[in-house]
């Protein structure tokens, strides 16, 4: 006879649990990436001085539109 007479072990898995775990891991990675992009964008805006002055204040000193 060839090989052993043992039957192979069957690995039982729960597809729903595996899908949930994969979705959770993907969400964490996406959130980390989005947070990193947001932080880089904010840092870039601070370095360039963008957002330090109101658009209305730069337009002749007006503080309200239409006034």
KOLGU-4560 file (N, C-alpha, C; in nm, 3 decimals, padded with zeros to 5 digits):
<recs>
<n_xx: 00.082 n_yy: -00.118 n_zz: 00.000 ca_xx: 00.000 ca_yy: 00.000 ca_zz: 00.000 c_xx: 00.087 c_yy: 00.124 c_zz: 00.000 mol: A seq: 1 type: UNK>
<n_xx: 00.036 n_yy: 00.225 n_zz: -00.066 ca_xx: 00.109 ca_yy: 00.351 ca_zz: -00.074 c_xx: 00.055 c_yy: 00.449 c_zz: 00.028 mol: A seq: 2 type: UNK>
<n_xx: 00.144 n_yy: 00.525 n_zz: 00.092 ca_xx: 00.103 ca_yy: 00.629 ca_zz: 00.187 c_xx: 00.053 c_yy: 00.572 c_zz: 00.317 mol: A seq: 3 type: UNK>
<n_xx: -00.002 n_yy: 00.658 n_zz: 00.398 ca_xx: -00.052 ca_yy: 00.615 ca_zz: 00.529 c_xx: -00.202 c_yy: 00.592 c_zz: 00.523 mol: A seq: 4 type: UNK>
<n_xx: -00.252 n_yy: 00.525 n_zz: 00.621 ca_xx: -00.395 ca_yy: 00.495 ca_zz: 00.624 c_xx: -00.473 c_yy: 00.599 c_zz: 00.704 mol: A seq: 5 type: UNK>
<n_xx: -00.405 n_yy: 00.704 n_zz: 00.748 ca_xx: -00.474 ca_yy: 00.810 ca_zz: 00.824 c_xx: -00.558 c_yy: 00.895 c_zz: 00.729 mol: A seq: 6 type: UNK>
<n_xx: -00.670 n_yy: 00.938 n_zz: 00.778 ca_xx: -00.752 ca_yy: 01.031 ca_zz: 00.699 c_xx: -00.703 c_yy: 01.172 c_zz: 00.727 mol: A seq: 7 type: UNK>
<n_xx: -00.707 n_yy: 01.256 n_zz: 00.627 ca_xx: -00.659 ca_yy: 01.392 ca_zz: 00.649 c_xx: -00.753 c_yy: 01.469 c_zz: 00.743 mol: A seq: 8 type: UNK>
<n_xx: -00.697 n_yy: 01.562 n_zz: 00.816 ca_xx: -00.779 ca_yy: 01.642 ca_zz: 00.906 c_xx: -00.848 c_yy: 01.751 c_zz: 00.825 mol: A seq: 9 type: UNK>
<n_xx: -00.971 n_yy: 01.776 n_zz: 00.860 ca_xx: -01.051 ca_yy: 01.875 ca_zz: 00.790 c_xx: -01.048 c_yy: 02.005 c_zz: 00.871 mol: A seq: 10 type: UNK>
<n_xx: -01.012 n_yy: 02.112 n_zz: 00.805 ca_xx: -01.009 ca_yy: 02.241 ca_zz: 00.870 c_xx: -01.146 c_yy: 02.306 c_zz: 00.853 mol: A seq: 11 type: UNK>
<n_xx: -01.208 n_yy: 02.331 n_zz: 00.965 ca_xx: -01.340 ca_yy: 02.393 ca_zz: 00.961 c_xx: -01.323 c_yy: 02.543 c_zz: 00.976 mol: A seq: 12 type: UNK>
<n_xx: -01.394 n_yy: 02.617 n_zz: 00.892 ca_xx: -01.386 ca_yy: 02.762 ca_zz: 00.900 c_xx: -01.525 c_yy: 02.821 c_zz: 00.885 mol: A seq: 13 type: UNK>
<n_xx: -01.539 n_yy: 02.941 n_zz: 00.937 ca_xx: -01.666 ca_yy: 03.013 ca_zz: 00.927 c_xx: -01.647 c_yy: 03.126 c_zz: 00.827 mol: A seq: 14 type: UNK>
<n_xx: -01.705 n_yy: 03.114 n_zz: 00.707 ca_xx: -01.685 ca_yy: 03.217 ca_zz: 00.604 c_xx: -01.734 c_yy: 03.355 c_zz: 00.647 mol: A seq: 15 type: UNK>
<n_xx: -01.841 n_yy: 03.359 n_zz: 00.724 ca_xx: -01.894 ca_yy: 03.489 ca_zz: 00.768 c_xx: -01.796 c_yy: 03.555 c_zz: 00.863 mol: A seq: 16 type: UNK>
<n_xx: -01.741 n_yy: 03.479 n_zz: 00.956 ca_xx: -01.645 ca_yy: 03.534 ca_zz: 01.051 c_xx: -01.518 c_yy: 03.579 c_zz: 00.979 mol: A seq: 17 type: UNK>
<n_xx: -01.475 n_yy: 03.502 n_zz: 00.881 ca_xx: -01.356 ca_yy: 03.540 ca_zz: 00.805 c_xx: -01.381 c_yy: 03.667 c_zz: 00.725 mol: A seq: 18 type: UNK>
<n_xx: -01.500 n_yy: 03.680 n_zz: 00.667 ca_xx: -01.534 ca_yy: 03.801 ca_zz: 00.591 c_xx: -01.541 c_yy: 03.922 c_zz: 00.683 mol: A seq: 19 type: UNK>
<n_xx: -01.600 n_yy: 03.904 n_zz: 00.802 ca_xx: -01.607 ca_yy: 04.013 ca_zz: 00.898 c_xx: -01.468 c_yy: 04.057 c_zz: 00.943 mol: A seq: 20 type: UNK>
<n_xx: -01.381 n_yy: 03.962 n_zz: 00.968 ca_xx: -01.244 ca_yy: 03.994 ca_zz: 01.010 c_xx: -01.169 c_yy: 04.067 c_zz: 00.898 mol: A seq: 21 type: UNK>
<n_xx: -01.189 n_yy: 04.022 n_zz: 00.775 ca_xx: -01.122 ca_yy: 04.087 ca_zz: 00.662 c_xx: -01.175 c_yy: 04.230 c_zz: 00.643 mol: A seq: 22 type: UNK>
<n_xx: -01.305 n_yy: 04.248 n_zz: 00.657 ca_xx: -01.365 ca_yy: 04.381 ca_zz: 00.644 c_xx: -01.316 c_yy: 04.473 c_zz: 00.755 mol: A seq: 23 type: UNK>
<n_xx: -01.303 n_yy: 04.421 n_zz: 00.876 ca_xx: -01.254 ca_yy: 04.500 ca_zz: 00.989 c_xx: -01.110 c_yy: 04.543 c_zz: 00.965 mol: A seq: 24 type: UNK>
<n_xx: -01.027 n_yy: 04.451 n_zz: 00.918 ca_xx: -00.888 ca_yy: 04.482 ca_zz: 00.890 c_xx: -00.877 c_yy: 04.586 c_zz: 00.779 mol: A seq: 25 type: UNK>
<n_xx: -00.958 n_yy: 04.572 n_zz: 00.675 ca_xx: -00.956 ca_yy: 04.667 ca_zz: 00.564 c_xx: -01.003 c_yy: 04.806 c_zz: 00.610 mol: A seq: 26 type: UNK>
<n_xx: -01.104 n_yy: 04.810 n_zz: 00.694 ca_xx: -01.154 ca_yy: 04.938 ca_zz: 00.744 c_xx: -01.049 c_yy: 05.009 c_zz: 00.829 mol: A seq: 27 type: UNK>
<n_xx: -00.979 n_yy: 04.932 n_zz: 00.913 ca_xx: -00.874 ca_yy: 04.992 ca_zz: 00.996 c_xx: -00.763 c_yy: 05.048 c_zz: 00.909 mol: A seq: 28 type: UNK>
<n_xx: -00.725 n_yy: 04.976 n_zz: 00.805 ca_xx: -00.619 ca_yy: 05.023 ca_zz: 00.715 c_xx: -00.664 c_yy: 05.148 c_zz: 00.640 mol: A seq: 29 type: UNK>
<n_xx: -00.789 n_yy: 05.150 n_zz: 00.595 ca_xx: -00.841 ca_yy: 05.266 ca_zz: 00.522 c_xx: -00.850 c_yy: 05.388 c_zz: 00.614 mol: A seq: 30 type: UNK>
<n_xx: -00.893 n_yy: 05.368 n_zz: 00.737 ca_xx: -00.903 ca_yy: 05.479 ca_zz: 00.832 c_xx: -00.765 c_yy: 05.535 c_zz: 00.865 mol: A seq: 31 type: UNK>
<n_xx: -00.667 n_yy: 05.447 n_zz: 00.882 ca_xx: -00.531 ca_yy: 05.492 ca_zz: 00.910 c_xx: -00.476 c_yy: 05.572 c_zz: 00.793 mol: A seq: 32 type: UNK>
<n_xx: -00.504 n_yy: 05.526 n_zz: 00.672 ca_xx: -00.457 ca_yy: 05.596 ca_zz: 00.552 c_xx: -00.524 c_yy: 05.733 c_zz: 00.540 mol: A seq: 33 type: UNK>
<n_xx: -00.653 n_yy: 05.738 n_zz: 00.563 ca_xx: -00.726 ca_yy: 05.865 ca_zz: 00.555 c_xx: -00.677 c_yy: 05.963 c_zz: 00.661 mol: A seq: 34 type: UNK>
<n_xx: -00.651 n_yy: 05.914 n_zz: 00.780 ca_xx: -00.601 ca_yy: 06.001 ca_zz: 00.887 c_xx: -00.463 c_yy: 06.056 c_zz: 00.852 mol: A seq: 35 type: UNK>
<n_xx: -00.380 n_yy: 05.972 n_zz: 00.794 ca_xx: -00.245 ca_yy: 06.017 ca_zz: 00.755 c_xx: -00.253 c_yy: 06.123 c_zz: 00.645 mol: A seq: 36 type: UNK>
<n_xx: -00.342 n_yy: 06.102 n_zz: 00.547 ca_xx: -00.358 ca_yy: 06.201 ca_zz: 00.439 c_xx: -00.412 c_yy: 06.333 c_zz: 00.495 mol: A seq: 37 type: UNK>
<n_xx: -00.508 n_yy: 06.324 n_zz: 00.587 ca_xx: -00.567 ca_yy: 06.444 ca_zz: 00.646 c_xx: -00.461 c_yy: 06.522 c_zz: 00.725 mol: A seq: 38 type: UNK>
<n_xx: -00.378 n_yy: 06.449 n_zz: 00.797 ca_xx: -00.273 ca_yy: 06.513 ca_zz: 00.876 c_xx: -00.171 c_yy: 06.580 c_zz: 00.785 mol: A seq: 39 type: UNK>
<n_xx: -00.131 n_yy: 06.512 n_zz: 00.676 ca_xx: -00.036 ca_yy: 06.572 ca_zz: 00.582 c_xx: -00.095 c_yy: 06.696 c_zz: 00.516 mol: A seq: 40 type: UNK>
<n_xx: -00.223 n_yy: 06.691 n_zz: 00.481 ca_xx: -00.287 ca_yy: 06.806 ca_zz: 00.417 c_xx: -00.293 c_yy: 06.924 c_zz: 00.514 mol: A seq: 41 type: UNK>
<n_xx: -00.329 n_yy: 06.899 n_zz: 00.638 ca_xx: -00.336 ca_yy: 07.006 ca_zz: 00.737 c_xx: -00.198 c_yy: 07.065 c_zz: 00.760 mol: A seq: 42 type: UNK>
<n_xx: -00.097 n_yy: 06.981 n_zz: 00.768 ca_xx: 00.039 ca_yy: 07.029 ca_zz: 00.788 c_xx: 00.083 c_yy: 07.114 c_zz: 00.668 mol: A seq: 43 type: UNK>
<n_xx: 00.049 n_yy: 07.071 n_zz: 00.549 ca_xx: 00.085 ca_yy: 07.144 ca_zz: 00.428 c_xx: 00.018 c_yy: 07.281 c_zz: 00.426 mol: A seq: 44 type: UNK>
<n_xx: -00.110 n_yy: 07.286 n_zz: 00.465 ca_xx: -00.181 ca_yy: 07.413 ca_zz: 00.468 c_xx: -00.120 c_yy: 07.508 c_zz: 00.570 mol: A seq: 45 type: UNK>
<n_xx: -00.078 n_yy: 07.456 n_zz: 00.684 ca_xx: -00.016 ca_yy: 07.540 ca_zz: 00.785 c_xx: 00.119 c_yy: 07.593 c_zz: 00.738 mol: A seq: 46 type: UNK>
<n_xx: 00.193 n_yy: 07.511 n_zz: 00.665 ca_xx: 00.324 ca_yy: 07.553 ca_zz: 00.617 c_xx: 00.313 c_yy: 07.661 c_zz: 00.510 mol: A seq: 47 type: UNK>
<n_xx: 00.210 n_yy: 07.656 n_zz: 00.427 ca_xx: 00.196 ca_yy: 07.755 ca_zz: 00.320 c_xx: 00.125 c_yy: 07.880 c_zz: 00.368 mol: A seq: 48 type: UNK>
<n_xx: 00.065 n_yy: 07.875 n_zz: 00.486 ca_xx: -00.007 ca_yy: 07.991 ca_zz: 00.537 c_xx: -00.148 c_yy: 08.001 c_zz: 00.486 mol: A seq: 49 type: UNK>
<n_xx: -00.196 n_yy: 07.898 n_zz: 00.419 ca_xx: -00.332 ca_yy: 07.900 ca_zz: 00.367 c_xx: -00.431 c_yy: 07.896 c_zz: 00.483 mol: A seq: 50 type: UNK>
<n_xx: -00.538 n_yy: 07.970 n_zz: 00.469 ca_xx: -00.642 ca_yy: 07.969 ca_zz: 00.571 c_xx: -00.615 c_yy: 08.061 c_zz: 00.688 mol: A seq: 51 type: UNK>
<n_xx: -00.511 n_yy: 08.142 n_zz: 00.680 ca_xx: -00.482 ca_yy: 08.231 ca_zz: 00.791 c_xx: -00.561 c_yy: 08.361 c_zz: 00.783 mol: A seq: 52 type: UNK>
<n_xx: -00.621 n_yy: 08.386 n_zz: 00.668 ca_xx: -00.694 ca_yy: 08.511 ca_zz: 00.648 c_xx: -00.827 c_yy: 08.479 c_zz: 00.582 mol: A seq: 53 type: UNK>
<n_xx: -00.931 n_yy: 08.545 n_zz: 00.624 ca_xx: -01.062 ca_yy: 08.527 ca_zz: 00.564 c_xx: -01.063 c_yy: 08.583 c_zz: 00.423 mol: A seq: 54 type: UNK>
<n_xx: -01.136 n_yy: 08.520 n_zz: 00.334 ca_xx: -01.149 ca_yy: 08.572 ca_zz: 00.198 c_xx: -01.219 c_yy: 08.707 c_zz: 00.197 mol: A seq: 55 type: UNK>
<n_xx: -01.314 n_yy: 08.725 n_zz: 00.289 ca_xx: -01.386 ca_yy: 08.851 ca_zz: 00.296 c_xx: -01.296 c_yy: 08.963 c_zz: 00.350 mol: A seq: 56 type: UNK>
<n_xx: -01.209 n_yy: 08.932 n_zz: 00.442 ca_xx: -01.121 ca_yy: 09.033 ca_zz: 00.499 c_xx: -01.023 c_yy: 09.082 c_zz: 00.394 mol: A seq: 57 type: UNK>
<n_xx: -00.986 n_yy: 08.999 n_zz: 00.301 ca_xx: -00.894 ca_yy: 09.039 ca_zz: 00.195 c_xx: -00.962 c_yy: 09.120 c_zz: 00.085 mol: A seq: 58 type: UNK>
<n_xx: -01.095 n_yy: 09.123 n_zz: 00.083 ca_xx: -01.169 ca_yy: 09.194 ca_zz: -00.022 c_xx: -01.213 c_yy: 09.331 c_zz: 00.029 mol: A seq: 59 type: UNK>
<n_xx: -01.120 n_yy: 09.421 n_zz: 00.051 ca_xx: -01.153 ca_yy: 09.557 ca_zz: 00.090 c_xx: -01.196 c_yy: 09.570 c_zz: 00.235 mol: A seq: 60 type: UNK>
<n_xx: -01.169 n_yy: 09.476 n_zz: 00.318 ca_xx: -01.201 ca_yy: 09.486 ca_zz: 00.459 c_xx: -01.345 c_yy: 09.454 c_zz: 00.493 mol: A seq: 61 type: UNK>
<n_xx: -01.422 n_yy: 09.410 n_zz: 00.397 ca_xx: -01.562 ca_yy: 09.376 ca_zz: 00.425 c_xx: -01.568 c_yy: 09.251 c_zz: 00.512 mol: A seq: 62 type: UNK>
<n_xx: -01.652 n_yy: 09.252 n_zz: 00.611 ca_xx: -01.667 ca_yy: 09.138 ca_zz: 00.699 c_xx: -01.792 c_yy: 09.056 c_zz: 00.666 mol: A seq: 63 type: UNK>
<n_xx: -01.883 n_yy: 09.109 n_zz: 00.584 ca_xx: -02.003 ca_yy: 09.037 ca_zz: 00.545 c_xx: -02.026 c_yy: 09.055 c_zz: 00.396 mol: A seq: 64 type: UNK>
<n_xx: -02.078 n_yy: 08.953 n_zz: 00.334 ca_xx: -02.116 ca_yy: 08.966 ca_zz: 00.194 c_xx: -02.240 c_yy: 09.053 c_zz: 00.181 mol: A seq: 65 type: UNK>
<n_xx: -02.244 n_yy: 09.139 n_zz: 00.082 ca_xx: -02.360 ca_yy: 09.219 ca_zz: 00.056 c_xx: -02.375 c_yy: 09.343 c_zz: 00.145 mol: A seq: 66 type: UNK>
<n_xx: -02.287 n_yy: 09.361 n_zz: 00.238 ca_xx: -02.302 ca_yy: 09.477 ca_zz: 00.328 c_xx: -02.217 c_yy: 09.591 c_zz: 00.281 mol: A seq: 67 type: UNK>
</recs>
